[in-house]
């Protein structure tokens, strides 16, 4: 695929990708947002009303 290069291990398994932001820069923010959401999916949650109390809203 043009604009994406894969980094592979010694056995040829894909381990990482390099994305050309000159081509895909407009979607990078979306990809980043998805990665942040995924990394936080197991964090503890609080109810909306409790949050509002904490921030004084």
PQR file with spaces between the fields and no chain letter, atoms N, CA, C, O and H, PARSE charges and radii, in Angstrom:
ATOM       1  N    UNK     1       0.855   -1.172    0.000 -0.4000 1.5000
ATOM       2  CA   UNK     1       0.000    0.000    0.000 -0.0000 2.0000
ATOM       3  C    UNK     1       0.901    1.235    0.000  0.5500 1.7000
ATOM       4  O    UNK     1       1.854    1.317    0.774 -0.5500 1.4000
ATOM       5  N    UNK     2       0.603    2.152   -0.837 -0.4000 1.5000
ATOM       6  CA   UNK     2       1.384    3.378   -0.927 -0.0000 2.0000
ATOM       7  C    UNK     2       1.183    4.195    0.345  0.5500 1.7000
ATOM       8  O    UNK     2       0.055    4.384    0.801 -0.5500 1.4000
ATOM       9  H    UNK     2      -0.172    2.086   -1.466  0.4000 1.0000
ATOM      10  N    UNK     3       2.284    4.677    0.912 -0.4000 1.5000
ATOM      11  CA   UNK     3       2.221    5.517    2.095 -0.0000 2.0000
ATOM      12  C    UNK     3       2.305    4.791    3.412  0.5500 1.7000
ATOM      13  O    UNK     3       2.297    5.416    4.473 -0.5500 1.4000
ATOM      14  H    UNK     3       3.200    4.523    0.541  0.4000 1.0000
ATOM      15  N    UNK     4       2.389    3.444    3.356 -0.4000 1.5000
ATOM      16  CA   UNK     4       2.528    2.667    4.587 -0.0000 2.0000
ATOM      17  C    UNK     4       3.646    1.658    4.376  0.5500 1.7000
ATOM      18  O    UNK     4       3.657    0.909    3.400 -0.5500 1.4000
ATOM      19  H    UNK     4       2.396    2.936    2.494  0.4000 1.0000
ATOM      20  N    UNK     5       4.589    1.656    5.317 -0.4000 1.5000
ATOM      21  CA   UNK     5       5.679    0.683    5.296 -0.0000 2.0000
ATOM      22  C    UNK     5       5.582   -0.151    6.563  0.5500 1.7000
ATOM      23  O    UNK     5       5.311    0.370    7.645 -0.5500 1.4000
ATOM      24  H    UNK     5       4.580    2.265    6.111  0.4000 1.0000
ATOM      25  N    UNK     6       5.804   -1.441    6.418 -0.4000 1.5000
ATOM      26  CA   UNK     6       5.731   -2.344    7.561 -0.0000 2.0000
ATOM      27  C    UNK     6       7.126   -2.721    8.023  0.5500 1.7000
ATOM      28  O    UNK     6       8.023   -2.952    7.213 -0.5500 1.4000
ATOM      29  H    UNK     6       6.024   -1.864    5.539  0.4000 1.0000
ATOM      30  N    UNK     7       7.296   -2.779    9.326 -0.4000 1.5000
ATOM      31  CA   UNK     7       8.527   -3.269    9.927 -0.0000 2.0000
ATOM      32  C    UNK     7       8.241   -4.709   10.335  0.5500 1.7000
ATOM      33  O    UNK     7       7.261   -4.989   11.026 -0.5500 1.4000
ATOM      34  H    UNK     7       6.567   -2.591    9.985  0.4000 1.0000
ATOM      35  N    UNK     8       9.102   -5.609    9.902 -0.4000 1.5000
ATOM      36  CA   UNK     8       8.878   -7.027   10.158 -0.0000 2.0000
ATOM      37  C    UNK     8      10.030   -7.599   10.982  0.5500 1.7000
ATOM      38  O    UNK     8      11.140   -7.068   10.979 -0.5500 1.4000
ATOM      39  H    UNK     8       9.897   -5.381    9.340  0.4000 1.0000
ATOM      40  N    UNK     9       9.739   -8.692   11.688 -0.4000 1.5000
ATOM      41  CA   UNK     9      10.785   -9.359   12.445 -0.0000 2.0000
ATOM      42  C    UNK     9      11.558  -10.305   11.523  0.5500 1.7000
ATOM      43  O    UNK     9      11.331  -10.336   10.313 -0.5500 1.4000
ATOM      44  H    UNK     9       8.837   -9.124   11.690  0.4000 1.0000
ATOM      45  N    UNK    10      12.467  -11.068   12.110 -0.4000 1.5000
ATOM      46  CA   UNK    10      13.322  -11.963   11.329 -0.0000 2.0000
ATOM      47  C    UNK    10      12.526  -13.019   10.573  0.5500 1.7000
ATOM      48  O    UNK    10      12.982  -13.543    9.557 -0.5500 1.4000
ATOM      49  H    UNK    10      12.652  -11.043   13.092  0.4000 1.0000
ATOM      50  N    UNK    11      11.340  -13.327   11.073 -0.4000 1.5000
ATOM      51  CA   UNK    11      10.510  -14.358   10.434 -0.0000 2.0000
ATOM      52  C    UNK    11       9.511  -13.771    9.449  0.5500 1.7000
ATOM      53  O    UNK    11       8.721  -14.503    8.852 -0.5500 1.4000
ATOM      54  H    UNK    11      10.969  -12.901   11.899  0.4000 1.0000
ATOM      55  N    UNK    12       9.542  -12.456    9.279 -0.4000 1.5000
ATOM      56  CA   UNK    12       8.648  -11.818    8.314 -0.0000 2.0000
ATOM      57  C    UNK    12       7.298  -11.412    8.878  0.5500 1.7000
ATOM      58  O    UNK    12       6.414  -11.008    8.122 -0.5500 1.4000
ATOM      59  H    UNK    12      10.183  -11.862    9.764  0.4000 1.0000
ATOM      60  N    UNK    13       7.117  -11.509   10.197 -0.4000 1.5000
ATOM      61  CA   UNK    13       5.850  -11.108   10.817 -0.0000 2.0000
ATOM      62  C    UNK    13       5.828   -9.588   10.995  0.5500 1.7000
ATOM      63  O    UNK    13       6.794   -8.996   11.477 -0.5500 1.4000
ATOM      64  H    UNK    13       7.835  -11.837   10.811  0.4000 1.0000
ATOM      65  N    UNK    14       4.738   -8.980   10.609 -0.4000 1.5000
ATOM      66  CA   UNK    14       4.615   -7.530   10.757 -0.0000 2.0000
ATOM      67  C    UNK    14       4.568   -7.160   12.232  0.5500 1.7000
ATOM      68  O    UNK    14       3.795   -7.731   13.002 -0.5500 1.4000
ATOM      69  H    UNK    14       3.954   -9.461   10.218  0.4000 1.0000
ATOM      70  N    UNK    15       5.403   -6.198   12.621 -0.4000 1.5000
ATOM      71  CA   UNK    15       5.485   -5.771   14.015 -0.0000 2.0000
ATOM      72  C    UNK    15       5.105   -4.313   14.197  0.5500 1.7000
ATOM      73  O    UNK    15       4.700   -3.912   15.288 -0.5500 1.4000
ATOM      74  H    UNK    15       6.031   -5.734   11.996  0.4000 1.0000
ATOM      75  N    UNK    16       5.230   -3.516   13.149 -0.4000 1.5000
ATOM      76  CA   UNK    16       4.933   -2.092   13.247 -0.0000 2.0000
ATOM      77  C    UNK    16       4.663   -1.558   11.855  0.5500 1.7000
ATOM      78  O    UNK    16       4.953   -2.208   10.850 -0.5500 1.4000
ATOM      79  H    UNK    16       5.559   -3.842   12.263  0.4000 1.0000
ATOM      80  N    UNK    17       4.103   -0.359   11.817 -0.4000 1.5000
ATOM      81  CA   UNK    17       3.845    0.298   10.536 -0.0000 2.0000
ATOM      82  C    UNK    17       4.301    1.742   10.621  0.5500 1.7000
ATOM      83  O    UNK    17       4.148    2.397   11.651 -0.5500 1.4000
ATOM      84  H    UNK    17       3.868    0.169   12.632  0.4000 1.0000
ATOM      85  N    UNK    18       4.859    2.225    9.532 -0.4000 1.5000
ATOM      86  CA   UNK    18       5.244    3.624    9.408 -0.0000 2.0000
ATOM      87  C    UNK    18       4.251    4.247    8.432  0.5500 1.7000
ATOM      88  O    UNK    18       4.137    3.817    7.285 -0.5500 1.4000
ATOM      89  H    UNK    18       4.983    1.692    8.694  0.4000 1.0000
ATOM      90  N    UNK    19       3.537    5.264    8.903 -0.4000 1.5000
ATOM      91  CA   UNK    19       2.486    5.896    8.102 -0.0000 2.0000
ATOM      92  C    UNK    19       2.989    7.236    7.592  0.5500 1.7000
ATOM      93  O    UNK    19       3.424    8.076    8.379 -0.5500 1.4000
ATOM      94  H    UNK    19       3.629    5.614    9.836  0.4000 1.0000
ATOM      95  N    UNK    20       2.934    7.441    6.293 -0.4000 1.5000
ATOM      96  CA   UNK    20       3.335    8.703    5.676 -0.0000 2.0000
ATOM      97  C    UNK    20       2.263    9.747    5.966  0.5500 1.7000
ATOM      98  O    UNK    20       1.178    9.709    5.387 -0.5500 1.4000
ATOM      99  H    UNK    20       2.580    6.758    5.654  0.4000 1.0000
ATOM     100  N    UNK    21       2.572   10.677    6.864 -0.4000 1.5000
ATOM     101  CA   UNK    21       1.586   11.692    7.247 -0.0000 2.0000
ATOM     102  C    UNK    21       1.334   12.685    6.115  0.5500 1.7000
ATOM     103  O    UNK    21       0.331   13.399    6.129 -0.5500 1.4000
ATOM     104  H    UNK    21       3.454   10.708    7.335  0.4000 1.0000
ATOM     105  N    UNK    22       2.230   12.733    5.142 -0.4000 1.5000
ATOM     106  CA   UNK    22       1.975   13.557    3.971 -0.0000 2.0000
ATOM     107  C    UNK    22       0.789   13.042    3.179  0.5500 1.7000
ATOM     108  O    UNK    22       0.091   13.809    2.516 -0.5500 1.4000
ATOM     109  H    UNK    22       3.044   12.152    5.131  0.4000 1.0000
ATOM     110  N    UNK    23       0.568   11.751    3.254 -0.4000 1.5000
ATOM     111  CA   UNK    23      -0.569   11.128    2.558 -0.0000 2.0000
ATOM     112  C    UNK    23      -1.744   10.945    3.507  0.5500 1.7000
ATOM     113  O    UNK    23      -2.887   11.228    3.146 -0.5500 1.4000
ATOM     114  H    UNK    23       1.135   11.129    3.794  0.4000 1.0000
ATOM     115  N    UNK    24      -1.469   10.473    4.715 -0.4000 1.5000
ATOM     116  CA   UNK    24      -2.531   10.105    5.654 -0.0000 2.0000
ATOM     117  C    UNK    24      -2.648   11.052    6.841  0.5500 1.7000
ATOM     118  O    UNK    24      -3.284   10.708    7.837 -0.5500 1.4000
ATOM     119  H    UNK    24      -0.541   10.243    5.009  0.4000 1.0000
ATOM     120  N    UNK    25      -2.056   12.225    6.757 -0.4000 1.5000
ATOM     121  CA   UNK    25      -2.073   13.164    7.874 -0.0000 2.0000
ATOM     122  C    UNK    25      -3.461   13.568    8.309  0.5500 1.7000
ATOM     123  O    UNK    25      -3.689   13.842    9.487 -0.5500 1.4000
ATOM     124  H    UNK    25      -1.540   12.505    5.947  0.4000 1.0000
ATOM     125  N    UNK    26      -4.402   13.608    7.363 -0.4000 1.5000
ATOM     126  CA   UNK    26      -5.762   14.033    7.709 -0.0000 2.0000
ATOM     127  C    UNK    26      -6.497   13.018    8.573  0.5500 1.7000
ATOM     128  O    UNK    26      -7.453   13.379    9.261 -0.5500 1.4000
ATOM     129  H    UNK    26      -4.217   13.386    6.406  0.4000 1.0000
ATOM     130  N    UNK    27      -6.075   11.762    8.554 -0.4000 1.5000
ATOM     131  CA   UNK    27      -6.751   10.767    9.397 -0.0000 2.0000
ATOM     132  C    UNK    27      -5.930   10.399   10.636  0.5500 1.7000
ATOM     133  O    UNK    27      -6.389    9.628   11.479 -0.5500 1.4000
ATOM     134  H    UNK    27      -5.299   11.469    7.995  0.4000 1.0000
ATOM     135  N    UNK    28      -4.708   10.954   10.748 -0.4000 1.5000
ATOM     136  CA   UNK    28      -3.863   10.600   11.883 -0.0000 2.0000
ATOM     137  C    UNK    28      -4.541   10.931   13.211  0.5500 1.7000
ATOM     138  O    UNK    28      -4.462   10.141   14.152 -0.5500 1.4000
ATOM     139  H    UNK    28      -4.336   11.581   10.064  0.4000 1.0000
ATOM     140  N    UNK    29      -5.200   12.078   13.302 -0.4000 1.5000
ATOM     141  CA   UNK    29      -5.852   12.448   14.558 -0.0000 2.0000
ATOM     142  C    UNK    29      -6.902   11.413   14.948  0.5500 1.7000
ATOM     143  O    UNK    29      -7.042   11.092   16.128 -0.5500 1.4000
ATOM     144  H    UNK    29      -5.264   12.719   12.537  0.4000 1.0000
ATOM     145  N    UNK    30      -7.634   10.893   13.980 -0.4000 1.5000
ATOM     146  CA   UNK    30      -8.633    9.852   14.268 -0.0000 2.0000
ATOM     147  C    UNK    30      -7.968    8.573   14.768  0.5500 1.7000
ATOM     148  O    UNK    30      -8.433    7.955   15.726 -0.5500 1.4000
ATOM     149  H    UNK    30      -7.520   11.153   13.021  0.4000 1.0000
ATOM     150  N    UNK    31      -6.879    8.182   14.114 -0.4000 1.5000
ATOM     151  CA   UNK    31      -6.152    6.985   14.545 -0.0000 2.0000
ATOM     152  C    UNK    31      -5.632    7.173   15.962  0.5500 1.7000
ATOM     153  O    UNK    31      -5.747    6.273   16.794 -0.5500 1.4000
ATOM     154  H    UNK    31      -6.502    8.683   13.336  0.4000 1.0000
ATOM     155  N    UNK    32      -5.064    8.334   16.234 -0.4000 1.5000
ATOM     156  CA   UNK    32      -4.532    8.620   17.573 -0.0000 2.0000
ATOM     157  C    UNK    32      -5.647    8.559   18.620  0.5500 1.7000
ATOM     158  O    UNK    32      -5.464    7.975   19.688 -0.5500 1.4000
ATOM     159  H    UNK    32      -4.970    9.065   15.558  0.4000 1.0000
ATOM     160  N    UNK    33      -6.796    9.159   18.317 -0.4000 1.5000
ATOM     161  CA   UNK    33      -7.924    9.135   19.255 -0.0000 2.0000
ATOM     162  C    UNK    33      -8.339    7.706   19.574  0.5500 1.7000
ATOM     163  O    UNK    33      -8.601    7.381   20.732 -0.5500 1.4000
ATOM     164  H    UNK    33      -6.945    9.634   17.450  0.4000 1.0000
ATOM     165  N    UNK    34      -8.401    6.852   18.560 -0.4000 1.5000
ATOM     166  CA   UNK    34      -8.786    5.456   18.768 -0.0000 2.0000
ATOM     167  C    UNK    34      -7.773    4.755   19.667  0.5500 1.7000
ATOM     168  O    UNK    34      -8.151    3.983   20.548 -0.5500 1.4000
ATOM     169  H    UNK    34      -8.188    7.116   17.620  0.4000 1.0000
ATOM     170  N    UNK    35      -6.488    5.022   19.447 -0.4000 1.5000
ATOM     171  CA   UNK    35      -5.454    4.405   20.274 -0.0000 2.0000
ATOM     172  C    UNK    35      -5.545    4.869   21.726  0.5500 1.7000
ATOM     173  O    UNK    35      -5.345    4.070   22.641 -0.5500 1.4000
ATOM     174  H    UNK    35      -6.181    5.649   18.732  0.4000 1.0000
ATOM     175  N    UNK    36      -5.845    6.150   21.949 -0.4000 1.5000
ATOM     176  CA   UNK    36      -5.993    6.668   23.318 -0.0000 2.0000
ATOM     177  C    UNK    36      -7.193    6.009   24.001  0.5500 1.7000
ATOM     178  O    UNK    36      -7.094    5.578   25.149 -0.5500 1.4000
ATOM     179  H    UNK    36      -6.008    6.799   21.206  0.4000 1.0000
ATOM     180  N    UNK    37      -8.315    5.932   23.303 -0.4000 1.5000
ATOM     181  CA   UNK    37      -9.507    5.295   23.868 -0.0000 2.0000
ATOM     182  C    UNK    37      -9.207    3.843   24.234  0.5500 1.7000
ATOM     183  O    UNK    37      -9.568    3.385   25.319 -0.5500 1.4000
ATOM     184  H    UNK    37      -8.396    6.282   22.370  0.4000 1.0000
ATOM     185  N    UNK    38      -8.553    3.127   23.336 -0.4000 1.5000
ATOM     186  CA   UNK    38      -8.223    1.724   23.592 -0.0000 2.0000
ATOM     187  C    UNK    38      -7.317    1.587   24.813  0.5500 1.7000
ATOM     188  O    UNK    38      -7.488    0.667   25.612 -0.5500 1.4000
ATOM     189  H    UNK    38      -8.260    3.499   22.455  0.4000 1.0000
ATOM     190  N    UNK    39      -6.359    2.492   24.960 -0.4000 1.5000
ATOM     191  CA   UNK    39      -5.427    2.400   26.092 -0.0000 2.0000
ATOM     192  C    UNK    39      -6.103    2.697   27.427  0.5500 1.7000
ATOM     193  O    UNK    39      -5.596    2.310   28.479 -0.5500 1.4000
ATOM     194  H    UNK    39      -6.220    3.240   24.311  0.4000 1.0000
ATOM     195  N    UNK    40      -7.233    3.377   27.389 -0.4000 1.5000
ATOM     196  CA   UNK    40      -7.916    3.777   28.627 -0.0000 2.0000
ATOM     197  C    UNK    40      -9.154    2.944   28.937  0.5500 1.7000
ATOM     198  O    UNK    40      -9.855    3.234   29.907 -0.5500 1.4000
ATOM     199  H    UNK    40      -7.645    3.692   26.534  0.4000 1.0000
ATOM     200  N    UNK    41      -9.438    1.929   28.149 -0.4000 1.5000
ATOM     201  CA   UNK    41     -10.704    1.209   28.296 -0.0000 2.0000
ATOM     202  C    UNK    41     -10.864    0.505   29.631  0.5500 1.7000
ATOM     203  O    UNK    41     -11.991    0.233   30.044 -0.5500 1.4000
ATOM     204  H    UNK    41      -8.868    1.694   27.362  0.4000 1.0000
ATOM     205  N    UNK    42      -9.777    0.204   30.313 -0.4000 1.5000
ATOM     206  CA   UNK    42      -9.876   -0.495   31.604 -0.0000 2.0000
ATOM     207  C    UNK    42      -9.708    0.427   32.798  0.5500 1.7000
ATOM     208  O    UNK    42      -9.631   -0.038   33.935 -0.5500 1.4000
ATOM     209  H    UNK    42      -8.862    0.425   29.977  0.4000 1.0000
ATOM     210  N    UNK    43      -9.651    1.727   32.553 -0.4000 1.5000
ATOM     211  CA   UNK    43      -9.535    2.670   33.665 -0.0000 2.0000
ATOM     212  C    UNK    43     -10.858    2.718   34.430  0.5500 1.7000
ATOM     213  O    UNK    43     -11.924    2.500   33.855 -0.5500 1.4000
ATOM     214  H    UNK    43      -9.714    2.105   31.630  0.4000 1.0000
ATOM     215  N    UNK    44     -10.780    3.003   35.723 -0.4000 1.5000
ATOM     216  CA   UNK    44     -12.027    3.096   36.499 -0.0000 2.0000
ATOM     217  C    UNK    44     -12.897    4.249   35.980  0.5500 1.7000
ATOM     218  O    UNK    44     -12.388    5.260   35.496 -0.5500 1.4000
ATOM     219  H    UNK    44      -9.913    3.180   36.190  0.4000 1.0000
ATOM     220  N    UNK    45     -14.181    4.076   36.090 -0.4000 1.5000
ATOM     221  CA   UNK    45     -15.129    5.087   35.624 -0.0000 2.0000
ATOM     222  C    UNK    45     -15.873    5.699   36.804  0.5500 1.7000
ATOM     223  O    UNK    45     -16.029    5.080   37.856 -0.5500 1.4000
ATOM     224  H    UNK    45     -14.594    3.255   36.484  0.4000 1.0000
ATOM     225  N    UNK    46     -16.325    6.925   36.598 -0.4000 1.5000
ATOM     226  CA   UNK    46     -17.159    7.566   37.614 -0.0000 2.0000
ATOM     227  C    UNK    46     -18.434    8.064   36.938  0.5500 1.7000
ATOM     228  O    UNK    46     -18.457    8.305   35.731 -0.5500 1.4000
ATOM     229  H    UNK    46     -16.198    7.428   35.743  0.4000 1.0000
ATOM     230  N    UNK    47     -19.473    8.212   37.720 -0.4000 1.5000
ATOM     231  CA   UNK    47     -20.746    8.704   37.196 -0.0000 2.0000
ATOM     232  C    UNK    47     -20.626   10.180   36.831  0.5500 1.7000
ATOM     233  O    UNK    47     -19.825   10.909   37.417 -0.5500 1.4000
ATOM     234  H    UNK    47     -19.454    8.017   38.700  0.4000 1.0000
ATOM     235  N    UNK    48     -21.423   10.612   35.864 -0.4000 1.5000
ATOM     236  CA   UNK    48     -21.393   11.996   35.378 -0.0000 2.0000
ATOM     237  C    UNK    48     -21.649   12.984   36.512  0.5500 1.7000
ATOM     238  O    UNK    48     -20.952   13.994   36.609 -0.5500 1.4000
ATOM     239  H    UNK    48     -22.073   10.020   35.388  0.4000 1.0000
ATOM     240  N    UNK    49     -22.624   12.720   37.362 -0.4000 1.5000
ATOM     241  CA   UNK    49     -22.934   13.635   38.470 -0.0000 2.0000
ATOM     242  C    UNK    49     -21.764   13.749   39.443  0.5500 1.7000
ATOM     243  O    UNK    49     -21.480   14.833   39.952 -0.5500 1.4000
ATOM     244  H    UNK    49     -23.191   11.900   37.283  0.4000 1.0000
ATOM     245  N    UNK    50     -21.092   12.643   39.697 -0.4000 1.5000
ATOM     246  CA   UNK    50     -19.923   12.659   40.578 -0.0000 2.0000
ATOM     247  C    UNK    50     -18.798   13.492   39.949  0.5500 1.7000
ATOM     248  O    UNK    50     -18.120   14.249   40.644 -0.5500 1.4000
ATOM     249  H    UNK    50     -21.323   11.762   39.283  0.4000 1.0000
ATOM     250  N    UNK    51     -18.608   13.352   38.655 -0.4000 1.5000
ATOM     251  CA   UNK    51     -17.588   14.139   37.961 -0.0000 2.0000
ATOM     252  C    UNK    51     -17.895   15.635   38.050  0.5500 1.7000
ATOM     253  O    UNK    51     -17.012   16.445   38.333 -0.5500 1.4000
ATOM     254  H    UNK    51     -19.159   12.738   38.091  0.4000 1.0000
ATOM     255  N    UNK    52     -19.144   15.984   37.808 -0.4000 1.5000
ATOM     256  CA   UNK    52     -19.524   17.401   37.871 -0.0000 2.0000
ATOM     257  C    UNK    52     -19.258   17.986   39.250  0.5500 1.7000
ATOM     258  O    UNK    52     -18.818   19.130   39.365 -0.5500 1.4000
ATOM     259  H    UNK    52     -19.862   15.326   37.579  0.4000 1.0000
ATOM     260  N    UNK    53     -19.522   17.206   40.304 -0.4000 1.5000
ATOM     261  CA   UNK    53     -19.234   17.669   41.655 -0.0000 2.0000
ATOM     262  C    UNK    53     -17.738   17.913   41.856  0.5500 1.7000
ATOM     263  O    UNK    53     -17.338   18.900   42.474 -0.5500 1.4000
ATOM     264  H    UNK    53     -19.880   16.277   40.211  0.4000 1.0000
ATOM     265  N    UNK    54     -16.916   16.999   41.325 -0.4000 1.5000
ATOM     266  CA   UNK    54     -15.465   17.122   41.498 -0.0000 2.0000
ATOM     267  C    UNK    54     -14.913   18.348   40.808  0.5500 1.7000
ATOM     268  O    UNK    54     -13.986   18.977   41.319 -0.5500 1.4000
ATOM     269  H    UNK    54     -17.241   16.198   40.823  0.4000 1.0000
ATOM     270  N    UNK    55     -15.466   18.706   39.647 -0.4000 1.5000
ATOM     271  CA   UNK    55     -14.931   19.845   38.896 -0.0000 2.0000
ATOM     272  C    UNK    55     -15.683   21.129   39.208  0.5500 1.7000
ATOM     273  O    UNK    55     -15.343   22.193   38.691 -0.5500 1.4000
ATOM     274  H    UNK    55     -16.219   18.195   39.232  0.4000 1.0000
ATOM     275  N    UNK    56     -16.700   21.034   40.049 -0.4000 1.5000
ATOM     276  CA   UNK    56     -17.441   22.221   40.463 -0.0000 2.0000
ATOM     277  C    UNK    56     -18.368   22.780   39.392  0.5500 1.7000
ATOM     278  O    UNK    56     -18.628   23.983   39.350 -0.5500 1.4000
ATOM     279  H    UNK    56     -16.977   20.170   40.469  0.4000 1.0000
ATOM     280  N    UNK    57     -18.862   21.907   38.535 -0.4000 1.5000
ATOM     281  CA   UNK    57     -19.769   22.378   37.477 -0.0000 2.0000
ATOM     282  C    UNK    57     -21.202   22.413   37.942  0.5500 1.7000
ATOM     283  O    UNK    57     -22.091   22.785   37.176 -0.5500 1.4000
ATOM     284  H    UNK    57     -18.652   20.930   38.569  0.4000 1.0000
